[in-house]
Amino acid sequence: MAENTPKKAPRRDVEPEVTAADWLFQESDKKSKSQSHRPTVAADPEDVFALADPSSVEIPTSLSPGVAPKVRAPAGIVDDQSKLDPAALVEEVWSRPGEWGGTLIVMGAWLTVVFLGFFFCWFQDLYGTAFLVLLAGGLVATILSYPLVITLERPVRITPEQAVRDYYGALAHHIPHYRRMWLLLSKAGRISTAYGSFEGFKSYWSDRLRRLRQGHAGSLTPLVFEVEDFTADKSAGKVRIDAEFRLKVSVRGKRKAGSILSFPMKIALVRGPDKMWYLETGTMPLSSSM
């Protein structure tokens, strides 16, 4: 008698499906376990991250120990040099009328007096006296023209070093040319604790030269001022720079005997509206201490 009871499928037919299902559950468990062991960082709502402008940070390829990366100044910061106005820094630029104007006025007045005296004596038939007046007047006029003779060469101060040499070079005469020195000073250089006007400036340097000559030279013997070892920043595109040099003072005709004074100096110079350089310090110490 045939049985109608359905036969069970062989076990080998279902084992692959069960095995596959077990593998899926094992993979799911592994993923959940691996995720549970990962460290998590809680986001703090208080944290704020600032974004830097990439153009303002320079990323170095290698850093030495203790060396911080360089950070460029953000765009828009104006260099201090661009804020300097040459017209405000130099009150009066050098000019030939400014240098010779006073001397020419004095000479013109003197020659007028001489010629008036000469013609007066001539028309009075005092020919000998007229000749003497003309001779004496011409001699005095020659002395009065001394400032013009010693400044025939223009002070070309394209570089700061030339400005310093021209300034101290005006002292190396029997009668120093204080007017040229005054014109080579900036607005700041014309005011100091030693003087505050051109007359005070002349008195200051007359006293300085007198004290330098003591025990070394006579009252009218010229002193020679030499600028050595001049160093300064590159002046291209600059309005103001700092300079260092050594100033040596010696007596003319006795330079082989050595200098009577030598000391280092530090000064600042500014470029004027005429594109030439002017000193911001018009004084000079009498010792090596600055």
C-alpha positions, 0 to 999 in steps of 0.5 A: 500500500503506497503512502501519500506522506511527503518525503523530507528533502535530503539534509544536504539540499538545505545545508548550503542555504543555512550555511550561507545565512550563518555567514551573513550573520557572522559578517554582520556581527564582525562589523558591529563589533569593529564599529563598537571598538572605534574611538569616537570624538564628540563634537563640541559645540563650543569649538570654533575653527578659523579659516585662514587666507591661503595667501597669508600662510607660507607652508615650508617644505622642511623645518629645522628644530625650533624654527617657526613657519614664516607668515607673510603680512596680509595684503593691504598693510601699507609700508611705513615708507609710503607714509613719509612725505618728502615735502614734510620732511625737508623744509627747504631744499638746496638751491643755488639762490638759497646758497648764494643769495645772502652773499650776492646781496652783501657783495652787491651792496658793497660794490655799490658803496665802492663805486659811489665813493670812487666817482665822488673822489674822481669828480672832486679831482682826488684821483689818488684817493679814488684809485685807493678806494677802488683798490681797497674796495676790490680787495674787500669784494674778493674776500666777500666772494670767498663763499662763492669760490669754495662752493662752485661745485654743486652738492650732488647727493644722489646717494646718502654717502654723498650727502654726508661727505658734502655736509662735512666737506663744507667745514674743511675751509678757512671760513666754513660754509655754514649756509650750505650745511644748513641747506643740507639738513632736513626739517628735523636736523634743523632743531636740536638741543644745541640750536634752533635757528641758523644763527644758533647753528653757526654759533654751535659749529664755530664753538665746535671747531674752536675746541677741535683746534685747541692744541692742534691748529691755529684759529684759521687753519682748516680741518679735514673731515673724512667719512670712512666705512660708510654703510646703510640700507639700500636707498632705492625706493626709500624715503628714510634710511639709517646709516653708520660711518666713521668720522675722522678729523685731522689738520690740513697739512698735518694729515700724515701725523694722524687724526686728532679725533676719530669716532663712529656715528649713526644718523638718519637721512631722508630724501627730499622733494628734489630726490636728493638726500638730507641729514637728520642730524646736524651735530657732532660729538667731541668724543667717541661716546655717542 
